[in-house]
Amino acid sequence: MRAHARLVAEVDAAGRTRLVCLRGEPPLVLRRTGPAAAAADGGEVQVHLVGAAAGPLGGDDLRLDVEIGPGARVCLRTVAASLALPGPGGRRSNLEMLVRVAAGGELRWLPEPLIAAAGCHHLSRSVVELADGAALVWREELVCGRDGEPSGDARIDTTVRYAGRTVLRTDLAVGPRADGWAGPAVLAGAKATGSVLVVRPEWAAGGPAAAAPLGPGAARLPLAGGPAVLVTATGPTARGVRAELDRAEADRGEPDHAEPDRAAPDRAGAQPPT
């Protein structure tokens, strides 16, 4: 299956964020959610990415383009965890995200975890281009297999640039094709891992304020490429990893306001991990 979705946000004459393009194809379906009053008051617009078909399945080729104009503010979420599943012939599934945020714009990308089911072969590649003065919260979470099963092959490749300078370049691979991924240099046997990158242009002058200590499975790293901080966490459960990432966002003045965890079955009958 091939699908392409696109989101474009701009600010109107009254200073309100409006979605000038919200287009998708199954399984990438975009829906505006959240209270309209927030956008009317100059707040962020909330959009959810709805999985309208199973997967990603081996052989799927998916692309999501996001463009945030000057002054526009968008929070983009997913309605449930993504379950990467094997396809015929062991073919790889691909998800490509291309994101641009203009000066004064802000994007919060807060998806539910990616679950690498046994036998899958999946690549998620993201490129984020931030203009000088743009803001970003970028969260990624990965669960290595469903409950009681080994991890499939999954790779998350992320590049973030601020004002033309690379802020973050990460490439995480797990599963049978990734040598040493479960060893002490990578996940050390952890079932779940995640990260949150926060970019705030106001930090350019003096850097972020001091934050509360994180748990033993988490680390915080100010980044030299721009006004940014990266927090990573690993642990035995997705719930524990999410708690660390949420706390890190709150410490930086970026509370997640996530809804309470709920176990919603996906189309393949799997449950999000707890």
C-alpha positions, 0 to 999 in steps of 0.5 A: 500500500502507498499513501501520502498525507499532508498538513499545512498550517498558517496564521490568519489576519486575526492571529489564529492558526488555521489548517489550509491543507489537511489531506490524507489517504488510508492508512494515513488519515488526518483529523482536526481534534480538540477545542476550537476555542484554543485556536481562536485565542491564538493557541495551538491547533490539535490534529490526530493521525488516524490509522485507517488500515492495519499496519504498517505492513511489510511492503507499505510505503507511507509519507507524511509532509508537515509544514508549519507557517510563521506564528502557527502552532500545531500539536500532532498526535496519533490515536493509538500505538502503531503496530509494525507487522510482517508482510509477504516475502519479508518486504520492508515497510517505510514511513517517511516524515518531512517537516518544516517549521517557519520562524515563530512557528511551533510543532509538537509531535506526540505520537503513541509508541511504535511496536515492532511485532515479531517478524516485521521489517520497518523503517521510520525516517524523519527529517525536520527543518526548523527556521531560526526562531522555530519551536519543536517538541518531538517525541519518539517511542519504540516497543520491542515486540508485543507482550511475550514475543521477540522484537521484529526489525525496526529502525528509527532514523531522525535528523533535525536541523535548526537554522541550517545547522544539524541539532540531532542525528540519531539512528536506532535499530532493533531486532534480528538484523541489528547486531548488539541492539540488546547489549549494554551499549544500546538497550541493555535488554530493555523492552521499551525506549523513547526520546523527546527533543525540545527546541526553544528559540528563547534558550539561545541566549542562556540555555534552558533552566535547571530541571529535576533529576530523571530516573535511573533509566533516563538521561538529559543532554543539552545539544550544541547544534541549537537551543535544544535538549534531548531526553532519552529513556529506556525501561521494561514497559512503555508506561514507565518510559512515557512517564519519564518523557512526560516529566522531562517535558513538564520540567522544560515548560512543555507539559504533555496534557496527554489523556490517561493511558487506555488499552485500545485494541488495534485492527490486528487484535493487539493491545498497546503495551502497559 
